[in-house]
Amino acid sequence: EIVLTQSPATLSLSPGERATLSCRASQSVSSYLAWYQQKPGQAPRLLIYDASNRATGIPARFSGSGSATDFTLTISSLEPEDFAVYYCQQRSNWPPVTFGQGTRLEIK
Amino acid sequence: EVQLVESGGGLVQPGGSLRLSCATSGFSFSSYAMSWVRQAPGKGLEWVSAISGSGGTTYYADSVKGRFTISRDNSKNTLYLQMNSLRAEDTAVYYCAKDRSGYVVPYFDYWGQGTLVTVSS
């Protein structure tokens, strides 16, 4: 099973700042990695798939990069609605599909 | 508009059974694989099971294999999860989720609102 490790666990930033979230895989997942955003009491929302492709309707301030074992989600300029928990997910070697443990992005 | 609406959650004793349903609309249901993903209270996401669009192929996490059964009724646009021999560690919000593409490529572009399953005596 591929283990995804996200860092940091919590990121404290202010609106307008740049956010950089990391996801590291225990073995190569090629580019088969997605990012999700989850707000309290809501279902997750797909942001990025195949490492760098924005899902339908996702603002351009969200971007993904990386391959093999190291991936990054970047939010170029934080909006108030971006403060949430973010998960990475791999589909390279499945089943099982696996998720990272999440990064909480909070307002500083 | 794509909609996924789960139902069937509730309180069940350890060792008991429950069947979850996910009614869908707004897309060609039989063309897409579907999954169940769960989230224990205050915890992260855990994939549970997936099923191909035809229903002919199913996949399970080791934690539920042999206890849970995923199925679908394409005539009713509905996904199911039969859960037997439930344990306390199965307590979670269960989400149904739609695959992004028409292949069994598990990225999930639409999710239901979730249904809470609580396993407790």
Interface residues (C-beta under 8 A of the other chain):
Chain A: A34 Y36 Q38 A43 P44 R45 L46 Y49 D50 A55 T56 Y87 Q89 R91 W94 P95 P96 V97 T98 F99 G100 Q101 G102
Chain B: S35 V37 G44 L45 E46 W47 A50 Y59 Y60 A61 D62 Y95 R100 V105 P106 Y107 F108 D109 W111 G112 Q113 G114
